[in-house]
């Protein structure tokens, strides 16, 4: 049964939350689930500091946590965190509504625990948290926009269903992109077939936005690239692929030189550099109608 949060309770709770806590609460709500390493990368300088604060927030009811079961050979999974009822009450109070009007349902929040898409959701979120962490260490960069899958579906379904939409800025360069996070479980033909929806979206919106495929390893990437290069939608949609082991001498994650456009064999590009490789991105100007010659 939900607790009735009085104004006094909410005031006392709000006083215990830092600005960082509030950012974490909002991201956890938007992303549905975050792991302890992901939270640490985004907000903390050490894993110990992250663990201490996450434990405090869990005891306050701001977050709830669980550990997925892994095969014995894979060890122990990190804690996974979801938004708690107390956090929902704080967010509802900030919006000036009662908790019952806010739309929080604990059973719905915890459904991710048993979801077959848990690994996919966590993996997709990991791209965002890596970019947030990189930006925290490099002030000239910023992840200005990140829309998770559910928000993308609201915006663009049924034409296409990206795993994420983002805008990344590094120095003078900014790039907007769609993300397809590939776990390696789908047939490659089905993965490539997703380009059909992006081509339709490009045609209807007259906005050219690249699609970036993040895959699990070099072999998977090589086989997927063969499918993508021969797909007719490559005429309308810029495409690049990347994976964690690409150019792994530098630990800069997806912000670094991990991306290989399908019209290149080498070298790989940093995320922000892709905008220079594809100078025609963004809104496209419709051609002026031809004027008929007057008699």
Secondary structure, DSSP 4 states (H G I P E B T S, - for coil): ------HHHHHHHHHH--HHHHHHHHHHHHHS-EEHHHHHHHH-SSHHHHHHHHHHHHHTTSEEEE-----GGG--PPPEEEE-HHHHHHHHHHHT--HHHHT--HHHHGGGGG-TTHHHHHHHHHHHHHHHHHHHH-TTEEEEEEEEHHHHHHHHTTT---SEEEEEEETTEEEEEEEEE--S-S-HHHHHHTHHHHHHHHHHH-EE-EEEEEESSHHHHHHHHHHHHT-GGGGTS-EEEEETTTTTTS--GGGSS-EEETT-SS--B-TTTHHHH-TT-EE-PPPPPPPPPP-
